[in-house]
Amino acid sequence: MERQKRIALINDITGFGRCAIAVMAPIISAMKIQAVTIPTAILSAHTQFPVFYFDDYTSKMSDYIQTYKDLNIEFDAIATGFLGSKEQVDIVIDFIKRFKNDSSFVLVDPVMGDHGKLYSTYTPEMCAKMKELVQYADLMTPNLTELVTLVDQPYPDKLPSFDELNAMCALLSHQGPRHIVVTGIPFNDKQILNFIYNQGEDYQIVMVDRIGQDRCGTGDVISAVIAGHYLNGHSFYESVQKATSFASKCIAYCEETNVPRHYGLAFEQYLYELGEDKK
């Protein structure tokens, strides 16, 4: 019997707020894939809450990972999320070098900023370090802020054309990833654009309804569904469609039931829909 597929999730673990591994692990599990977590930090609640406990896990990560090396664990995919320091990026690169093989893939969600602004930890040095990680990615899920940063271009003052987005994705693809989706681009008052680049192919787009305001953890939900759906044998385009449709349904439920934005996506309501994902 074939071994159950397995994904390594490298991200923080947050108890309350529905983000990072707290959403990625159950989503991956619902898709009948084993989720193996590698924490970068432990938080009681994410940083959008007025109070939270934070434990930086950088100094413990190498010892934690050594167990998987000693056990010769095999992974079919590796998915990375927020990384808070250059030391963490180096640890992740070492992990990829050790565990990636010819039949596995790496999904990198760069999590560097949004709306034209980078997070405070993303100094020029940290941005350069993230470009090193990009070299090991097969799939990437940047937003527009992260895309322009990674290809050294200014944040646009108006919506880029499809050709401009394609050209920027081509520059990023030259650094490593074969498949890129630029997520969450406001297209107009009613639609959100997700721009898909596949190396050597024409670009594709996935439009979804614009529902309410931005919600914490949306990117984690989308990247987890993409990783799982892709590992289960679907195309990158199909995986993006699945992920954005699922996230939109969760967001609509949150708007209808007045779930606060910083409480994340109530993905639990529709998790069962991911259970029949196998191709």
Beta strands, then each sheet from edge to edge (+ up, - down):
strand 1: 6-16
strand 2: 34-45
strand 3: 54-56
strand 4: 77-80
strand 5: 105-108
strand 6: 113-114
strand 7: 117-118
strand 8: 139-140
strand 9: 179-186
strand 10: 191-198
strand 11: 204-209
sheet 1: 3+ 2- 1- 4- 5- 8- 9- 10+ 11-
sheet 2: 6+ 7-
end
